[in-house]
Amino acid sequence: MTTAVAAITSASAAPASGARLDMHREGPVLILTLSNPEARNAINPSVYRAAAKAIRATAGFRTVRAIVLRGEGDHFSGGGDLRRLARQRKLPAAEQRGHIDALHEWLMAIEEAPQPVIAAVEGAAMGGGFSLSLACDLIVAAEDAKFAMSYINVGLSPDGGGTDSLARALPPQAALEMLLDGTPCTARRLHELGVVNKVVPHGEAGAAALAWAQQLARGPFEVQARIKQLVYAARGRSRREQLEAERESFLTSLYSDESGERIKGFLSPRKKQEASEAGSEEGSAG
């Protein structure tokens, strides 16, 4: 990957063999592609580290306004490489602890990125692949996509934040069903539960996610970053603490140049005429 993320058109990070991370730009959108199609895009520590580095590197570049995470070919990701894990059992646990820490750094990079991160899910999102999709801010899934917390099937408890994401998104019974049962869940059901944002026809998840990312990329960068911070920080705050955080964020936004220009544009005669023709009322806030 080049050092100046703003200039990326295409790049890749890969070990000598196996999974790799491909990166390219579509205007203001950075697309990260998990590439290991022969193994359902199984991922490994080199991919964890490359993805975390790529996302962290975008933080200082306003030219990257949204990120899409997808898998190459027919699947999003089947999760961790079980062959690697089988070999890992013969090595010290401390080494695997470091690998898991690298995975978790990737997930924290997604949460802390100022840009919205959208998972585009086709085919299988299993085990760590499911956890990874849940770590993204938004999920677009093909109607025939399948999600499973399949760790239980090989005698493992989840990593990658799977328990945290499901426990926060779902009632305990639904979260435990997915974590304890290990059978695939459809995109439609996850959409009904509010976990998947959009369900699209087979083969269209990537294009739909990119279109949504391009739309979000036209939004106010700093405000979107603050909204992400508010939502994720709310998990550990009292109601009053969250209200105070919202107040400070609103004030910072209100007195920014970006907000001034957008409010001025919204109040322009042409914009008001468009709103009137659409039958909408003039917006208000605060």
Buried (B, 14 or more C-beta within 10 A) or exposed (E): BEEEBBEBEEBEBBEEEBBBBBBBBBEBBBBBBBBBBEBBBBBBBBBBBBBBBBBBBBBEBEBBBBBBBBBBBBBBBBBBBBEBBEEBEEEEEEEBEEBBEBBBBBBBBBBBBBBBBBBBBBBBBBBBBBBBBBBBBBBBBBBBBBBBBBBBEEEBEBBBBBBBBBBEBBEEEBBBBBBEBBEBBBBBBBBEBEBBBBBBEEEBBBEBBBBBBBEBBEEBBBBBBBBBBBEEEBEEEEEEEBEEBBEEBBEEBEEBEEBEEBEEEEEEEEEEEEBEEEEEEEEEEE
